[in-house]
Amino acid sequence: MTKCKRKSIGTHFSSCVQPAFIIGTNNEDGSYEFAPITWVSATNDKDWDYHMTVSMYGTKRTKTNALREKKLSINLVSTDMLRLMDYLGTHKGKNGKKDAIPYEVGRGEVVDVPVLEASRWVYECEVVKTVELGGSTTFFCKIMNIQVDERLDPKDTFDVDISLLDPVIYSSYYYKLGEKLGQIGEMSKDIKD
Ligand SMILES: Cc1cc2nc3c(=O)[nH]c(=O)nc-3n(C[C@H](O)[C@H](O)[C@H](O)COP(=O)(O)O)c2cc1C
């Protein structure tokens, strides 16, 4: 490893290297609402009881819906969905239906939420807790079901070939993934305790 020469740039850069997700919620009239939210991470309550955390700032339909309905879908964005994500994220639901780009919408298999048919990895979630920080709300979402592209066919929880998901990485700009580097434990297996 080469020593990195860093400089301090203050605290106002929110840029975080993250995969991009589109959140699906139900509007009050039963129609669907979708918006990209990239402040998404994971945690767990106890073993195998995984939760996602989703943070939303300001006011937006998706946030109001998630607070009211206590359920949402989290749809991973593959590079072929980039134009759709960009559109959904730069238009507000309160200004009218966001349907200038056609996209197919299905329903969750376990939770009654709208899901994006183009997404290769979909979490169906129930909101179990919210934490406010100023104008932002972080939703702790219990994963009730995960739908994955049939091509993935994972043998275990670590056997997920992300290259098949082809995720968009967002960090102020949009990126795509590079190569697979190796497996967990493989990179340091020669080191004995
Ligand atoms: C790439 C991208 C990432 C975004 N990430 C977030 C986020 O993490 N949290 C958030 O509150 N809004 C985020 N937004 C903004 C919302 O998507 C935006 O406010 C959207 O218009 C809300 O739609 P709605 O009014 O239909 O809910 C993001 C937008 C884009 C384009």
The ligand as an ORCA input file, in Angstrom:
! r2SCAN-3c Opt
* xyz 0 1
  C     -28.994      9.873     -7.373
  C     -29.932     10.448     -6.375
  C     -29.814     10.109     -5.051
  C     -30.676     10.619     -4.070
  N     -30.521     10.244     -2.777
  C     -31.362     10.745     -1.828
  C     -31.215     10.337     -0.468
  O     -30.357      9.521     -0.114
  N     -32.078     10.859      0.440
  C     -33.072     11.743      0.088
  O     -33.818     12.194      0.968
  N     -33.233     12.140     -1.202
  C     -32.404     11.661     -2.161
  N     -32.552     12.039     -3.472
  C     -33.597     13.015     -3.813
  C     -34.972     12.414     -4.080
  O     -34.905     11.337     -4.981
  C     -35.856     13.541     -4.641
  O     -36.128     14.446     -3.577
  C     -37.151     13.075     -5.321
  O     -37.598     14.112     -6.163
  C     -38.253     12.733     -4.335
  O     -39.349     12.248     -5.074
  P     -40.850     12.202     -4.486
  O     -41.305     13.629     -4.332
  O     -41.594     11.457     -5.524
  O     -40.795     11.479     -3.172
  C     -31.700     11.541     -4.460
  C     -31.815     11.887     -5.820
  C     -30.937     11.352     -6.761
  C     -31.071     11.763     -8.201
*
